[in-house]
Amino acid sequence: GAITLAWKTANLYHINDLFVMPLTCDELCSFVELVAEGPQQPIWFVSHWWGTPFCESLEMLNFHANSRGVPLDSPYWKCTFANNQHRLDGLTQANLMDTTFAKAIMSDCCTGT
């Protein structure tokens, strides 16, 4: 059946299930790979809880960008969109430094979290 969801309560579990997974299922890729014009090197790594209302996450990202003078086209790395949700094997590496999270945080272009 149809799902009724309010913007104020929609979280990343909803966003992933209702948007990311269906939109990327044909290509079996990450959302970033689907919509970006090319590789996106992270300037900031976003640590978060998937259960936080997404509108609040966006408010905090806007606050961060405005406070830090971050240009609008600066990539923020957020796992829901950066990781291929169809293939999460990048998260289960024996060496933590081989995970997608560590690679994003440790990349030369990542300013911080």
N, C-alpha and C positions, 0 to 999 in steps of 0.2 A: 504494500500500500504506500500511499504518498506520505512523505514526512513533512511535518510543519516544524520549522525551526526559526527561532528569532535571532536576529543579528547579534543582539546583546548577549546571547548565551552560546552562540556557535563557537566551538573550539576546534583545535587541530585534528581531533579525532573525526569530527564532522567534516571538516574541510578535506581531509585525506580521503575518507570514505565516499563522500558525495561529489567531489570535484577532481582531486589529484588522481586517484585510481582510475575512475572512468575516462578522464581526458587523456591519460597516458597509456591506457591498456593496449591500443593498437600498436604503438611503437615500443612498448615495454621499456620506457625510459623515465628519467626524472622529469619533474615539471619544468625545471630550469632548462633541461635539454630540449624540451618541447617548445618553449616560448622564446628562449634567448637567441640572439643572432650569432653568437659564438661563445667560446669558453668564458666563464665568469669566475675570475679570481677573487676570493673573499677579501674584503677590506675589514669587515667586522664579523665575528663569529657570534651567533645568538644562542645563548643557553636559555632554555625555557621548559615549561611543563606543558604537555599537549592539552591538558584540561583547562588552562587559562582561556577565558573568552578571547577570541581572536581580535575583536575590536580593541580590547585593552592592550594586547601585544602591539597592534599597529600604533596605538596612541604612544606607547613607550618608545617604539622605534622612531616615530616622528619627533618625540621629545629629544631622544638621543641625537638624531641627525641635526636638529636645530641647535641644540646646545653645543655640539662639536663642530658645527659648520660643515657637515658632511654633504657633498654634492648629491643631487637627486639620483644621479646615475651610478652611484657607488654600490657595489654588490654587498649585501649582508648575507651570510651563510646561515640558513635555517634548514635543519635536517629534513623536515617534511617536504620541502621543495627541492633541496639540493641532492638528497639521496634518491636513488631509484627505488621506490617503494615496492616494486615487483621483484627486486633482487637485493635483498639486504645482507648478502654475504660479506659486504665490505665492513659490516659491524662486528663480525664474529671471527676476526683474525686472532691468531694465537699471540701475536705481538701487538700490544695496544697501539704502538706507533704506526702500524699498518692500517689502522681503521680510517674510515673517511673522516671521522671527527678529528682525530689527531692530525691527519694530513691538512685539513682546513685550518686548524688552529696554528699549526707549525709552519704554514706556507709563508714565504718571504713577504708577501703582500698583506698578510693579516695584521692589522694594527692592534687588535685586542678583542676581548669578549665583552 
